């Protein structure tokens, strides 16, 4: 039989052990994720149960490494926000980490200040909102009509809405163009199709002939320490009849010293009758397009996974341009106006994109066009929604193939990360 001092000692040790286990369990309970140790920033959006009002992700092997977290609505199949939550975080690259990282949620202590938003949405008149990160401009989303006074009033290309412009680079330069002289219907970052068929009627959303996009309502707007998020519902209108609902989500992540990621989720739903979309014959464009501001200078370089494309020839188009070509990503670099040196922008295709990888049209004079459903076209039925997801990367300097391949691998691999 043990003596009383011995029993007391055992009880004390047991209590201390249980307290230590409790502290460990408290630190480890709730949300955990495993991320690959890639040498690129990981900008993540992961559906998860929210374990508390405020906290951070902590590296289990290096507890001094803490990564801010914010929350946004999860998005339903029809593009509407749900009551579920998506965790947003940016994990900076680290050259001294191999294998995988185990991250767990750590609640914010009572004496720790809550991180303030790094972003701000600013209304600019009745037609636009601008996103800024500190003193840096990020993008403007134009929900109302933007009008060019240089075009006649009866020109259907004179006004447009529901698109991103300007998209600013990390040097403060404007990367995109609107109403360019060579193709006045091009407008920043936009999503339109040249062939829209409804009830046997042909319309051209590419140039706003017979059909137009119009703002309907805001779905969400937020800003935080990690990202800024906006959701908007627009409609396609033939005369006064709405034939398509588009719900657009933009998540702009906090920039690193060299790069910013902006995620786009585009969800389309025909209203009460079938809608057929067809890309341009032989070229395939129709869908997401980014018109970069490089014309009339011919110093732009387009990079795709297996080659580098330059302007060759005396015409506007280059003999090296691609058409109807399947690609997972494409990047354009140039010396943009008001920039101190060359910089670049890249479109990455989400690995769950329909008909992955989709077809593209690339042009060294400025536009990068994702073509889906492409030249074959596809008819969509009422009640049938389809989703197109992309990531735009804004690079502070010109980047080579190796970096772009790694960036795409990081984006693609991150889609498999789940919370547990």
Residue, then its C-alpha position, 0 to 999 in steps of 0.5 A: x500500500x502506497x504512503x500518503x505522500x506518494x499518493x499525493x505526489x501521484x495525484x499532483x503529477x496526474x493533475x499536471x499531466x491532465x492540465x498539460x494535455x488540456x492545453x495541448x488539446x486546446x491548441x490542437x482542437x478545431x480546424x487543421x489543414x495540411x499544406x504543401x511546402x511549395x516555394x510560392x505563396x499559397x492563397x487559399x479559400x477553403x470551406x470550413x467550420x468556423x471555430x471562433x470569432x478571431x484567430x490565426x493559423x499556426x505552423x505546428x513545427x514552427x509556432x512563431x509562424x502565424x498566418x492571418x485568417x478571415x472568413x467569407x460566405x461559401x458560394x452555392x452552385x447557382x452563385x448565391x452566397x450560403x450560410x457556410x463559411x470559407x476560410x481565406x488565408x495567404x501562406x507565404x513561401x518558405x525556402x527552408x520548409x520541405x515536405x508539408x506543413x501542418x497548420x492548426x487554428x489558434x484563437x486570438x488571446x484576450x489581450x491580442x488586438x484584432x487585425x484591421x482590414x488591409x483593404x477598402x472598397x471605395x464607391x466612385x460615383x454611381x457606376x464604379x467601386x474601387x479597391x485599395x490596399x493601403x495606399x495602393x490601388x488594386x482594381x475597379x469594378x464597373x457596375x454601371x454604364x461607362x460611356x465613351x464620348x468619342x463614339x456616336x450616341x447610336x453606336x452600341x459599343x459606346x457604353x458597357x458595364x459589369x467588368x473590371x477596369x482598371x486593373x492596377x499593377x504593383x508599380x502603380x501602373x494600369x495594366x488593362x485598356x478600355x475602348x482601345x482604338x484598335x478594338x473599341x469593344x474590348x474592356x479591361x477584364x470582361x466575360x462576353x461571347x460573340x454568338x448568343x442564340x436565344x429562340x432562334x435569334x442571334x445576339x452578340x454580347x462581345x460588342x453589345x449588339x442586341x444583348x447587354x449586361x446590366x447590374x441587378x444587385x450586390x450579393x456581398x462586399x467585405x474587406x479584411x486583413x487577408x483579402x477583399x471579397x465582392x459578389x454581384x448579380x448581373x443579368x443579360x437582357x435582350x431588350x427588357x427581357x432577362x435571358x441569363x443571370x450571371x453571379x460574379x465573385x471577386x477575391x483579391x488577396x493581399x499582395x506580396x512584394x512581387x505578386x498579387x492573386x485575384x480569384x474570379x468565380x463566374x456563375x451563369x444560369x439561363x432564366x426561362x429558355x435555353x441559351x446557346x453560346x458559341x466561340x468565334x469560328x477558327x479562333x474560339x474566343x468567347x468567355x473570360x478576356x483580359x485586354x492588356x494596354x500594350x498597343x500600339x507598342x509591340x514589345x509584349x511577350x506572351x508566355x504559354x507552357x511550351x513556348x514564348x510568343x512575340x510580335x512577328x510581322x507588320x500587321x496588328x496580329x503576330x504570326x506567332x499568335x495562337x488560336x483555338x489552342x488548349x492551355x492551362x495558363x497564359x501570361x503577357x508581359x510588357x513595359x506598361x505606361x507609367x511603369x518603371x520597368x516591364x511587368x506582367x499579368x497571368x491567367x490561370x485556369x482552375x483545374x475543375x474548369x469545364x473541358x479542362x484545359x479550354x481553348x484560347x486565343x492569344x494576341x501579342x498586341x494585348x488581349x488574352x482570351x479564354x474560349x469556352x465552350x469554344x467553336x463547337x458551342x453548347x446550349x444551356x437549359x433553364x435551371x442549369x448553372x455553369x461555373x467558370x473559375x480563374x486566377x489572375x496573377x499580377x506580377x511586379x516584374x517580368x517572370x519566366x516560365x519556371x516561375x509561371x509553372x510553379x505558380x500554376x502548380x501551387x494554384x492547382x495543388x491548393x484546390x485539394x487542400x481541405x480542413x479537418 
